[in-house]
Amino acid sequence: MIETHRKVVIRDFAIFQLKLFLDAGKDFVLSMLSIGALAVDLLAGGGKRPRLFYSVMRVAERFDLWLNLNGAISRLEREGIEEQGLFGASEAGSDNLIGKIEEVVRREAEKRSNKGDASDDFGL
């Protein structure tokens, strides 16, 4: 069972909602792109050289790896780092969505601490 602070849960909820929104948008856009790519591939090459269609599939796979929709929770539970929430399951600046968000949040928190503001709204 995961135990953590209220701020961390709220932050993780917001991150998860953002990831779900991005995933839904990705599905819609890639659906339209794949239809167009298949049509072009069928018309241009008779379907024997479906380069555009498979290019769309590669983009979708890379986006899924970047988004890492559910990967953080399994690492969080496996490594017992619940107190930090999803940020504890990633590395700041890593090549996925949470890593990029964490990098921005930590940079902003560092700026605030350098200005003398000791409060931390992000539960870090």
MMTF fields as JSON, N, C-alpha, C and O atoms, coordinates in Angstrom:
{
  "mmtfVersion": "1.0.0",
  "mmtfProducer": "UNKNOWN",
  "numBonds": 495,
  "numAtoms": 496,
  "numGroups": 124,
  "numChains": 1,
  "numModels": 1,
  "chainsPerModel": [1],
  "groupsPerChain": [124],
  "chainIdList": ["A"],
  "bondAtomList": [4, 2, 8, 6, 12, 10, 16, 14, 20, 18, 24, 22, 28, 26, 32, 30, 36, 34, 40, 38, 44, 42, 48, 46, 52, 50, 56, 54, 60, 58, 64, 62, 68, 66, 72, 70, 76, 74, 80, 78, 84, 82, 88, 86, 92, 90, 96, 94, 100, 98, 104, 102, 108, 106, 112, 110, 116, 114, 120, 118, 124, 122, 128, 126, 132, 130, 136, 134, 140, 138, 144, 142, 148, 146, 152, 150, 156, 154, 160, 158, 164, 162, 168, 166, 172, 170, 176, 174, 180, 178, 184, 182, 188, 186, 192, 190, 196, 194, 200, 198, 204, 202, 208, 206, 212, 210, 216, 214, 220, 218, 224, 222, 228, 226, 232, 230, 236, 234, 240, 238, 244, 242, 248, 246, 252, 250, 256, 254, 260, 258, 264, 262, 268, 266, 272, 270, 276, 274, 280, 278, 284, 282, 288, 286, 292, 290, 296, 294, 300, 298, 304, 302, 308, 306, 312, 310, 316, 314, 320, 318, 324, 322, 328, 326, 332, 330, 336, 334, 340, 338, 344, 342, 348, 346, 352, 350, 356, 354, 360, 358, 364, 362, 368, 366, 372, 370, 376, 374, 380, 378, 384, 382, 388, 386, 392, 390, 396, 394, 400, 398, 404, 402, 408, 406, 412, 410, 416, 414, 420, 418, 424, 422, 428, 426, 432, 430, 436, 434, 440, 438, 444, 442, 448, 446, 452, 450, 456, 454, 460, 458, 464, 462, 468, 466, 472, 470, 476, 474, 480, 478, 484, 482, 488, 486, 492, 490],
  "bondOrderList": [1, 1, 1, 1, 1, 1, 1, 1, 1, 1, 1, 1, 1, 1, 1, 1, 1, 1, 1, 1, 1, 1, 1, 1, 1, 1, 1, 1, 1, 1, 1, 1, 1, 1, 1, 1, 1, 1, 1, 1, 1, 1, 1, 1, 1, 1, 1, 1, 1, 1, 1, 1, 1, 1, 1, 1, 1, 1, 1, 1, 1, 1, 1, 1, 1, 1, 1, 1, 1, 1, 1, 1, 1, 1, 1, 1, 1, 1, 1, 1, 1, 1, 1, 1, 1, 1, 1, 1, 1, 1, 1, 1, 1, 1, 1, 1, 1, 1, 1, 1, 1, 1, 1, 1, 1, 1, 1, 1, 1, 1, 1, 1, 1, 1, 1, 1, 1, 1, 1, 1, 1, 1, 1],
  "groupList": [{"groupName": "MET", "atomNameList": ["N", "CA", "C", "O"], "elementList": ["N", "C", "C", "O"], "formalChargeList": [0, 0, 0, 0], "bondAtomList": [1, 0, 2, 1, 3, 2], "bondOrderList": [1, 1, 2], "singleLetterCode": "M", "chemCompType": "L-PEPTIDE LINKING"}, {"groupName": "ILE", "atomNameList": ["N", "CA", "C", "O"], "elementList": ["N", "C", "C", "O"], "formalChargeList": [0, 0, 0, 0], "bondAtomList": [1, 0, 2, 1, 3, 2], "bondOrderList": [1, 1, 2], "singleLetterCode": "I", "chemCompType": "L-PEPTIDE LINKING"}, {"groupName": "GLU", "atomNameList": ["N", "CA", "C", "O"], "elementList": ["N", "C", "C", "O"], "formalChargeList": [0, 0, 0, 0], "bondAtomList": [1, 0, 2, 1, 3, 2], "bondOrderList": [1, 1, 2], "singleLetterCode": "E", "chemCompType": "L-PEPTIDE LINKING"}, {"groupName": "THR", "atomNameList": ["N", "CA", "C", "O"], "elementList": ["N", "C", "C", "O"], "formalChargeList": [0, 0, 0, 0], "bondAtomList": [1, 0, 2, 1, 3, 2], "bondOrderList": [1, 1, 2], "singleLetterCode": "T", "chemCompType": "L-PEPTIDE LINKING"}, {"groupName": "HIS", "atomNameList": ["N", "CA", "C", "O"], "elementList": ["N", "C", "C", "O"], "formalChargeList": [0, 0, 0, 0], "bondAtomList": [1, 0, 2, 1, 3, 2], "bondOrderList": [1, 1, 2], "singleLetterCode": "H", "chemCompType": "L-PEPTIDE LINKING"}, {"groupName": "ARG", "atomNameList": ["N", "CA", "C", "O"], "elementList": ["N", "C", "C", "O"], "formalChargeList": [0, 0, 0, 0], "bondAtomList": [1, 0, 2, 1, 3, 2], "bondOrderList": [1, 1, 2], "singleLetterCode": "R", "chemCompType": "L-PEPTIDE LINKING"}, {"groupName": "LYS", "atomNameList": ["N", "CA", "C", "O"], "elementList": ["N", "C", "C", "O"], "formalChargeList": [0, 0, 0, 0], "bondAtomList": [1, 0, 2, 1, 3, 2], "bondOrderList": [1, 1, 2], "singleLetterCode": "K", "chemCompType": "L-PEPTIDE LINKING"}, {"groupName": "VAL", "atomNameList": ["N", "CA", "C", "O"], "elementList": ["N", "C", "C", "O"], "formalChargeList": [0, 0, 0, 0], "bondAtomList": [1, 0, 2, 1, 3, 2], "bondOrderList": [1, 1, 2], "singleLetterCode": "V", "chemCompType": "L-PEPTIDE LINKING"}, {"groupName": "ASP", "atomNameList": ["N", "CA", "C", "O"], "elementList": ["N", "C", "C", "O"], "formalChargeList": [0, 0, 0, 0], "bondAtomList": [1, 0, 2, 1, 3, 2], "bondOrderList": [1, 1, 2], "singleLetterCode": "D", "chemCompType": "L-PEPTIDE LINKING"}, {"groupName": "PHE", "atomNameList": ["N", "CA", "C", "O"], "elementList": ["N", "C", "C", "O"], "formalChargeList": [0, 0, 0, 0], "bondAtomList": [1, 0, 2, 1, 3, 2], "bondOrderList": [1, 1, 2], "singleLetterCode": "F", "chemCompType": "L-PEPTIDE LINKING"}, {"groupName": "ALA", "atomNameList": ["N", "CA", "C", "O"], "elementList": ["N", "C", "C", "O"], "formalChargeList": [0, 0, 0, 0], "bondAtomList": [1, 0, 2, 1, 3, 2], "bondOrderList": [1, 1, 2], "singleLetterCode": "A", "chemCompType": "L-PEPTIDE LINKING"}, {"groupName": "GLN", "atomNameList": ["N", "CA", "C", "O"], "elementList": ["N", "C", "C", "O"], "formalChargeList": [0, 0, 0, 0], "bondAtomList": [1, 0, 2, 1, 3, 2], "bondOrderList": [1, 1, 2], "singleLetterCode": "Q", "chemCompType": "L-PEPTIDE LINKING"}, {"groupName": "LEU", "atomNameList": ["N", "CA", "C", "O"], "elementList": ["N", "C", "C", "O"], "formalChargeList": [0, 0, 0, 0], "bondAtomList": [1, 0, 2, 1, 3, 2], "bondOrderList": [1, 1, 2], "singleLetterCode": "L", "chemCompType": "L-PEPTIDE LINKING"}, {"groupName": "GLY", "atomNameList": ["N", "CA", "C", "O"], "elementList": ["N", "C", "C", "O"], "formalChargeList": [0, 0, 0, 0], "bondAtomList": [1, 0, 2, 1, 3, 2], "bondOrderList": [1, 1, 2], "singleLetterCode": "G", "chemCompType": "PEPTIDE LINKING"}, {"groupName": "SER", "atomNameList": ["N", "CA", "C", "O"], "elementList": ["N", "C", "C", "O"], "formalChargeList": [0, 0, 0, 0], "bondAtomList": [1, 0, 2, 1, 3, 2], "bondOrderList": [1, 1, 2], "singleLetterCode": "S", "chemCompType": "L-PEPTIDE LINKING"}, {"groupName": "PRO", "atomNameList": ["N", "CA", "C", "O"], "elementList": ["N", "C", "C", "O"], "formalChargeList": [0, 0, 0, 0], "bondAtomList": [1, 0, 2, 1, 3, 2], "bondOrderList": [1, 1, 2], "singleLetterCode": "P", "chemCompType": "L-PEPTIDE LINKING"}, {"groupName": "TYR", "atomNameList": ["N", "CA", "C", "O"], "elementList": ["N", "C", "C", "O"], "formalChargeList": [0, 0, 0, 0], "bondAtomList": [1, 0, 2, 1, 3, 2], "bondOrderList": [1, 1, 2], "singleLetterCode": "Y", "chemCompType": "L-PEPTIDE LINKING"}, {"groupName": "TRP", "atomNameList": ["N", "CA", "C", "O"], "elementList": ["N", "C", "C", "O"], "formalChargeList": [0, 0, 0, 0], "bondAtomList": [1, 0, 2, 1, 3, 2], "bondOrderList": [1, 1, 2], "singleLetterCode": "W", "chemCompType": "L-PEPTIDE LINKING"}, {"groupName": "ASN", "atomNameList": ["N", "CA", "C", "O"], "elementList": ["N", "C", "C", "O"], "formalChargeList": [0, 0, 0, 0], "bondAtomList": [1, 0, 2, 1, 3, 2], "bondOrderList": [1, 1, 2], "singleLetterCode": "N", "chemCompType": "L-PEPTIDE LINKING"}],
  "groupTypeList": [0, 1, 2, 3, 4, 5, 6, 7, 7, 1, 5, 8, 9, 10, 1, 9, 11, 12, 6, 12, 9, 12, 8, 10, 13, 6, 8, 9, 7, 12, 14, 0, 12, 14, 1, 13, 10, 12, 10, 7, 8, 12, 12, 10, 13, 13, 13, 6, 5, 15, 5, 12, 9, 16, 14, 7, 0, 5, 7, 10, 2, 5, 9, 8, 12, 17, 12, 18, 12, 18, 13, 10, 1, 14, 5, 12, 2, 5, 2, 13, 1, 2, 2, 11, 13, 12, 9, 13, 10, 14, 2, 10, 13, 14, 8, 18, 12, 1, 13, 6, 1, 2, 2, 7, 7, 5, 5, 2, 10, 2, 6, 5, 14, 18, 6, 13, 8, 10, 14, 8, 8, 9, 13, 12],
  "groupIdList": [1, 2, 3, 4, 5, 6, 7, 8, 9, 10, 11, 12, 13, 14, 15, 16, 17, 18, 19, 20, 21, 22, 23, 24, 25, 26, 27, 28, 29, 30, 31, 32, 33, 34, 35, 36, 37, 38, 39, 40, 41, 42, 43, 44, 45, 46, 47, 48, 49, 50, 51, 52, 53, 54, 55, 56, 57, 58, 59, 60, 61, 62, 63, 64, 65, 66, 67, 68, 69, 70, 71, 72, 73, 74, 75, 76, 77, 78, 79, 80, 81, 82, 83, 84, 85, 86, 87, 88, 89, 90, 91, 92, 93, 94, 95, 96, 97, 98, 99, 100, 101, 102, 103, 104, 105, 106, 107, 108, 109, 110, 111, 112, 113, 114, 115, 116, 117, 118, 119, 120, 121, 122, 123, 124],
  "secStructList": [7, 7, 7, 7, 7, 2, 2, 2, 2, 2, 2, 2, 2, 2, 2, 2, 2, 2, 2, 2, 2, 2, 2, 2, 2, 2, 2, 2, 2, 2, 2, 2, 2, 2, 2, 2, 2, 2, 2, 2, 2, 2, 2, 2, 2, 6, 6, 1, 7, 7, 2, 2, 2, 2, 2, 2, 2, 2, 2, 2, 2, 2, 2, 2, 2, 2, 2, 7, 6, 6, 2, 2, 2, 2, 2, 2, 2, 2, 2, 6, 7, 4, 4, 4, 4, 4, 4, 4, 4, 1, 7, 6, 6, 7, 1, 1, 2, 2, 2, 2, 2, 2, 2, 2, 2, 2, 2, 2, 2, 2, 2, 2, 2, 2, 6, 6, 7, 7, 7, 7, 6, 6, 7, 7],
  "xCoordList": [0.838, 0.0, 0.883, 1.836, 0.56, 1.343, 0.859, -0.34, 1.811, 1.507, 2.347, 3.553, 1.697, 2.414, 1.639, 0.595, 2.138, 1.505, 0.401, 0.413, -0.534, -1.672, -1.212, -1.744, -0.232, 0.261, 0.83, 0.645, 1.516, 2.115, 1.024, 1.128, -0.019, -1.123, -1.823, -2.145, -2.06, -2.708, -1.83, -2.325, -0.53, 0.395, 0.4, 0.336, 0.477, 0.484, -0.823, -0.821, -1.936, -3.229, -3.225, -3.677, -2.712, -2.66, -1.767, -2.107, -0.64, 0.247, -0.442, -0.356, -1.117, -1.817, -2.917, -3.091, -3.662, -4.711, -4.11, -4.666, -2.981, -2.294, -1.875, -2.046, -1.327, -0.898, -2.085, -1.975, -3.212, -4.4, -4.91, -5.308, -4.895, -5.323, -4.408, -4.887, -3.094, -2.143, -2.306, -2.207, -2.555, -2.736, -3.985, -3.965, -5.062, -6.302, -6.095, -6.545, -5.417, -5.128, -4.253, -4.464, -3.262, -2.382, -3.179, -2.965, -4.095, -4.904, -5.708, -5.766, -6.324, -7.129, -6.255, -6.57, -5.163, -4.286, -3.671, -3.646, -3.181, -2.551, -3.549, -3.196, -4.771, -5.805, -5.995, -6.038, -6.108, -6.278, -5.02, -5.116, -3.848, -2.603, -2.421, -1.972, -2.763, -2.579, -3.513, -3.128, -4.724, -5.647, -5.08, -5.057, -4.627, -4.035, -2.778, -2.584, -1.917, -0.674, -0.957, -0.298, -1.924, -2.275, -2.819, -2.472, -3.664, -4.225, -3.118, -3.123, -2.171, -1.056, -0.209, 0.177, 0.08, 0.878, 0.195, 0.857, -1.109, -1.839, -1.883, -1.74, -2.08, -2.151, -0.781, -0.653, 0.228, 1.563, 2.317, 2.996, 2.203, 3.016, 2.212, 2.781, 0.911, 0.077, 0.071, -0.344, 0.523, 0.536, 1.764, 1.914, 2.661, 3.861, 4.967, 5.869, 4.896, 5.922, 5.221, 5.191, 4.668, 3.888, 4.777, 4.671, 5.633, 6.576, 5.889, 6.239, 4.93, 4.278, 3.501, 3.563, 2.774, 1.985, 2.88, 2.576, 3.971, 4.864, 5.632, 6.041, 5.828, 6.439, 5.508, 5.961, 4.218, 3.236, 3.265, 3.174, 3.39, 3.444, 4.696, 4.634, 5.837, 7.062, 6.914, 7.364, 6.283, 6.046, 5.165, 5.418, 4.127, 3.228, 3.98, 3.758, 4.859, 5.623, 6.56, 6.652, 7.251, 8.151, 7.366, 7.82, 6.19, 5.375, 4.935, 4.963, 4.526, 4.12, 5.263, 5.054, 6.467, 7.627, 7.909, 8.249, 7.767, 7.99, 6.933, 7.249, 5.667, 4.565, 4.63, 4.358, 4.988, 5.153, 3.967, 4.131, 2.781, 1.534, 1.474, 1.098, 1.829, 1.695, 3.009, 3.007, 4.116, 5.399, 5.872, 6.512, 5.569, 6.076, 5.488, 6.187, 4.234, 3.598, 4.21, 4.358, 4.562, 5.166, 6.54, 6.89, 7.323, 8.634, 8.452, 9.205, 7.458, 7.171, 6.898, 7.452, 6.059, 5.723, 6.895, 7.142, 7.606, 8.709, 9.866, 10.477, 10.165, 11.336, 11.003, 11.908, 9.712, 9.331, 9.683, 10.201, 9.416, 9.74, 8.47, 8.411, 7.452, 6.135, 6.113, 5.321, 6.964, 6.905, 7.072, 6.499, 7.85, 8.082, 7.073, 7.067, 6.235, 5.239, 5.888, 6.955, 5.239, 5.727, 7.102, 7.86, 7.443, 8.762, 9.848, 10.966, 9.532, 10.502, 10.743, 11.758, 9.805, 9.913, 10.563, 10.613, 11.06, 11.728, 12.966, 13.186, 13.756, 14.921, 14.676, 14.233, 14.959, 14.766, 15.541, 16.729, 14.853, 15.489, 15.535, 16.027, 15.025, 15.032, 14.15, 13.348, 14.301, 13.668, 12.23, 11.852, 11.431, 10.006, 9.264, 9.886, 7.957, 7.157, 7.393, 7.609, 7.357, 7.526, 8.921, 9.078, 9.924, 11.285, 11.407, 12.091, 10.74, 10.782, 10.009, 10.463, 8.845, 8.066, 8.867, 8.928, 9.475, 10.257, 11.414, 11.722, 12.045, 13.159, 12.69, 13.362, 11.539, 10.996, 10.621, 10.943, 9.942, 9.506, 10.702, 10.703, 11.708, 12.892, 13.63, 14.134, 13.698, 14.353, 13.61, 14.232, 12.27, 11.466, 11.603, 11.69, 11.622, 11.783, 13.153, 13.283, 14.163, 15.512, 15.565, 16.204, 14.903, 14.854, 14.2, 14.676, 13.08, 12.379, 13.229, 13.242, 13.943, 14.768, 15.949, 16.401, 16.444, 17.521, 17.042, 17.831, 15.743, 15.175, 14.804, 14.385, 14.958, 14.685, 13.309, 12.938, 12.518, 11.194, 11.346, 11.636, 11.156, 11.381, 10.194, 10.338, 9.022, 7.856, 8.048, 8.649, 7.527, 7.639, 6.26, 5.751, 5.663, 4.305, 4.255, 3.165, 5.391, 5.393, 5.686, 5.779, 5.83, 6.053, 7.41, 7.558, 8.411, 9.745, 10.592, 11.748],
  "yCoordList": [-1.186, 0.0, 1.249, 1.347, 2.181, 3.412, 4.425, 4.667, 5.014, 6.092, 7.294, 7.179, 8.455, 9.667, 10.886, 10.744, 12.064, 13.302, 13.727, 13.368, 14.482, 14.95, 15.742, 15.541, 16.639, 17.441, 16.556, 16.829, 15.505, 14.599, 13.874, 13.71, 13.44, 12.743, 13.679, 13.274, 14.913, 15.879, 16.168, 16.235, 16.339, 16.569, 15.375, 15.548, 14.158, 12.959, 12.802, 12.358, 13.162, 13.124, 14.063, 13.695, 15.277, 16.251, 15.74, 15.892, 15.142, 14.586, 13.453, 13.376, 12.581, 11.459, 11.962, 11.428, 12.983, 13.54, 14.141, 13.984, 14.825, 15.382, 14.26, 14.366, 13.186, 12.065, 11.411, 11.029, 11.278, 10.701, 11.589, 11.095, 12.895, 13.842, 13.743, 13.697, 13.71, 13.596, 12.263, 12.213, 11.191, 9.875, 9.848, 9.288, 10.448, 10.494, 11.322, 10.937, 12.452, 13.28, 12.547, 12.627, 11.827, 11.031, 10.008, 9.84, 9.324, 8.306, 8.911, 8.339, 10.055, 10.7, 11.129, 10.83, 11.825, 12.334, 11.183, 11.216, 10.18, 9.06, 8.244, 7.673, 8.182, 7.497, 8.182, 7.523, 9.5, 10.251, 10.149, 9.957, 10.28, 10.192, 8.818, 8.718, 7.769, 6.425, 6.173, 5.509, 6.692, 6.545, 7.261, 6.706, 8.493, 9.241, 8.583, 8.505, 8.105, 7.45, 6.186, 5.924, 5.398, 4.174, 4.514, 3.866, 5.522, 5.925, 6.345, 5.948, 7.148, 7.576, 6.378, 6.253, 5.498, 4.314, 3.425, 2.9, 3.255, 2.421, 3.06, 2.372, 4.36, 5.053, 5.175, 4.964, 5.511, 5.767, 4.48, 4.406, 3.493, 2.293, 1.023, -0.069, 1.138, -0.053, -0.895, -2.054, -0.337, -1.072, -1.923, -2.546, -1.968, -2.806, -2.129, -2.797, -0.811, -0.07, 0.883, 2.094, 0.333, 1.159, 1.944, 1.778, 2.782, 3.52, 4.502, 4.568, 5.26, 6.271, 5.632, 6.099, 4.57, 3.911, 3.416, 3.641, 2.75, 2.241, 3.361, 3.211, 4.463, 5.629, 6.174, 6.565, 6.195, 6.644, 5.708, 6.158, 4.415, 3.452, 3.663, 3.538, 3.981, 4.248, 5.5, 5.534, 6.521, 7.752, 7.439, 7.92, 6.629, 6.252, 5.502, 5.742, 4.603, 3.844, 4.747, 4.621, 5.652, 6.584, 7.479, 7.75, 7.938, 8.786, 8.012, 8.547, 6.751, 5.932, 5.743, 5.792, 5.528, 5.381, 6.685, 6.669, 7.806, 9.113, 9.393, 9.857, 9.105, 9.368, 8.447, 8.88, 7.18, 6.212, 6.276, 6.5, 6.077, 6.29, 5.566, 6.171, 4.308, 3.535, 3.025, 2.373, 3.298, 2.755, 3.262, 2.523, 4.495, 5.079, 4.409, 4.255, 4.013, 3.436, 2.076, 1.748, 1.29, -0.011, 0.162, -0.584, 1.136, 1.403, 1.968, 1.634, 2.816, 3.418, 2.334, 2.374, 1.375, 0.295, -0.664, -1.127, -0.955, -1.91, -1.403, -2.172, -0.11, 0.428, 1.088, 1.535, 1.158, 1.682, 3.142, 3.506, 3.976, 5.403, 6.236, 7.268, 5.776, 6.391, 7.856, 8.64, 8.226, 9.567, 10.661, 11.743, 10.383, 11.368, 11.257, 12.101, 10.253, 10.073, 9.742, 9.131, 10.149, 9.83, 10.416, 9.853, 11.543, 12.124, 11.205, 11.193, 10.448, 9.512, 8.335, 7.647, 8.102, 6.981, 7.38, 6.581, 8.599, 9.048, 9.843, 10.164, 10.15, 10.992, 12.329, 12.376, 13.413, 14.741, 14.837, 14.518, 15.281, 15.456, 14.208, 14.254, 13.072, 11.865, 12.078, 13.011, 11.231, 11.431, 10.906, 10.174, 11.28, 10.971, 12.151, 13.069, 12.127, 13.269, 13.619, 14.787, 12.64, 12.929, 13.476, 14.387, 12.938, 13.443, 14.898, 15.673, 15.276, 16.674, 17.583, 18.68, 17.118, 17.905, 18.075, 19.17, 16.991, 17.065, 18.049, 18.793, 18.049, 18.972, 20.425, 21.24, 20.74, 22.099, 22.438, 23.523, 21.517, 21.762, 21.971, 22.891, 21.133, 21.271, 22.576, 23.214, 22.973, 24.234, 25.403, 26.314, 25.381, 26.45, 26.456, 27.521, 25.27, 25.188, 25.728, 26.388, 25.443, 25.945, 27.465, 28.13, 28.011, 29.469, 30.11, 31.121, 29.497, 30.027, 29.942, 30.865, 28.827, 28.688, 29.655, 30.109, 29.97, 30.954, 32.359, 33.212, 32.604, 33.909, 34.015, 35.074, 32.923, 32.963, 32.472, 32.55, 31.955, 31.431, 29.969, 29.137, 29.648, 28.289, 27.361, 26.146, 27.894, 27.022, 26.254, 26.746, 25.034, 24.159, 23.615, 22.74, 24.113, 23.712, 22.383, 21.886, 21.794, 20.598, 19.342, 18.269, 19.41, 18.235, 17.598, 16.396, 18.367, 17.812, 17.878, 17.455],
  "zCoordList": [0.0, 0.0, 0.0, 0.773, -0.86, -0.976, 0.059, 0.195, 0.787, 1.718, 1.337, 1.12, 1.255, 0.881, 1.371, 2.007, 1.082, 1.511, 0.55, -0.627, 1.058, 0.262, -0.964, -2.056, -0.804, -1.927, -3.038, -4.224, -2.635, -3.614, -4.389, -5.605, -3.692, -4.357, -5.34, -6.457, -4.94, -5.823, -7.041, -8.166, -6.812, -7.921, -8.865, -10.082, -8.316, -9.15, -9.916, -11.064, -9.289, -9.969, -11.173, -12.258, -10.975, -12.073, -13.205, -14.379, -12.863, -13.88, -14.629, -15.854, -13.907, -14.541, -15.47, -16.566, -15.047, -15.903, -17.177, -18.264, -17.037, -18.208, -19.148, -20.363, -18.588, -19.413, -20.118, -21.283, -19.428, -20.062, -21.194, -22.249, -20.968, -22.0, -23.224, -24.357, -22.995, -24.098, -24.831, -26.057, -24.09, -24.694, -25.571, -26.667, -25.095, -25.89, -27.156, -28.236, -27.022, -28.192, -29.19, -30.4, -28.665, -29.526, -30.308, -31.508, -29.644, -30.32, -31.464, -32.553, -31.227, -32.269, -33.443, -34.595, -33.157, -34.219, -35.01, -36.24, -34.314, -35.016, -35.815, -36.847, -35.362, -36.131, -37.483, -38.521, -37.461, -38.708, -39.586, -40.798, -38.966, -39.725, -40.362, -41.504, -39.635, -40.178, -41.361, -42.324, -41.295, -42.429, -43.654, -44.753, -43.452, -44.563, -45.1, -46.313, -44.197, -44.618, -45.405, -46.411, -44.965, -45.69, -47.068, -48.056, -47.134, -48.43, -49.397, -50.563, -48.911, -49.762, -50.167, -51.329, -49.214, -49.532, -50.571, -51.467, -50.457, -51.408, -52.789, -53.799, -52.837, -54.123, -54.781, -55.986, -54.011, -54.576, -54.909, -55.933, -54.071, -54.284, -54.401, -54.402, -54.5, -54.605, -53.345, -53.381, -52.228, -50.966, -50.765, -49.714, -51.757, -51.657, -50.851, -50.346, -50.732, -49.984, -48.997, -49.215, -47.925, -46.976, -46.004, -44.789, -46.534, -45.694, -44.761, -43.583, -45.249, -44.41, -43.267, -42.13, -43.569, -42.53, -41.394, -40.223, -41.732, -40.695, -40.003, -38.852, -40.683, -40.033, -38.946, -37.87, -39.236, -38.24, -37.037, -35.895, -37.291, -36.181, -35.331, -34.108, -35.963, -35.197, -34.337, -33.192, -34.897, -34.124, -32.917, -31.813, -33.136, -32.04, -30.943, -29.756, -31.34, -30.35, -29.552, -28.331, -30.233, -29.532, -28.577, -27.466, -29.007, -28.14, -26.9, -25.792, -27.083, -25.938, -24.951, -23.739, -25.463, -24.574, -23.832, -22.649, -24.523, -23.9, -22.84, -21.745, -23.174, -22.25, -21.039, -19.92, -21.249, -20.165, -19.203, -18.004, -19.752, -19.015, -17.677, -16.673, -17.639, -16.403, -15.835, -14.791, -16.482, -16.051, -14.699, -13.952, -14.38, -13.136, -11.899, -10.898, -11.948, -10.758, -10.415, -9.238, -11.418, -11.116, -10.477, -9.563, -10.946, -10.331, -8.928, -8.013, -8.769, -7.466, -6.43, -5.332, -6.765, -5.835, -5.634, -4.52, -6.707, -6.648, -5.789, -5.047, -5.89, -5.201, -3.866, -3.161, -3.503, -2.199, -1.99, -0.934, -2.964, -2.877, -2.92, -3.589, -2.198, -2.252, -1.827, -2.349, -0.895, -0.325, -1.378, -1.246, -2.415, -3.46, -4.595, -5.491, -4.578, -5.626, -6.957, -7.007, -8.028, -9.365, -9.643, -10.433, -9.006, -9.211, -8.666, -9.18, -7.646, -7.106, -8.027, -7.916, -8.941, -9.875, -11.185, -12.12, -11.266, -12.491, -12.114, -10.946, -13.103, -12.875, -13.55, -14.698, -12.847, -13.422, -14.725, -14.784, -15.767, -17.059, -17.912, -19.039, -17.395, -18.215, -19.441, -19.483, -20.41, -21.704, -21.732, -22.647, -20.733, -20.747, -20.13, -19.595, -20.203, -19.766, -18.305, -17.982, -17.421, -15.993, -15.721, -14.909, -16.382, -16.208, -16.604, -15.937, -17.695, -18.148, -17.18, -16.854, -16.727, -15.761, -14.469, -13.909, -14.007, -12.768, -12.911, -11.98, -14.065, -14.285, -14.146, -13.516, -14.734, -14.649, -13.214, -12.73, -12.525, -11.149, -10.226, -9.408, -10.354, -9.499, -9.782, -8.858, -11.039, -11.392, -10.758, -10.211, -10.831, -10.228, -8.71, -8.098, -8.098, -6.642, -6.229, -5.198, -7.034, -6.73, -6.847, -6.031, -7.847, -7.997, -6.783, -6.266, -6.326, -5.156, -3.904, -3.089, -3.751, -2.547, -2.58, -1.529, -3.747, -3.867, -3.55, -3.141, -3.74, -3.421, -1.94, -1.473, -1.218, 0.216, 0.595, 1.766, -0.375, -0.087, 0.287, -0.573, 1.542, 2.025, 1.767, 1.905, 1.395, 1.172, -0.109, -1.064, -0.122, -1.271, -1.611, -0.911, -2.656, -3.029, -3.752, -4.037, -4.056, -4.868, -4.067, -4.663, -2.808, -1.976, -2.18, -1.956, -2.598, -2.841, -1.595, -1.611]
}
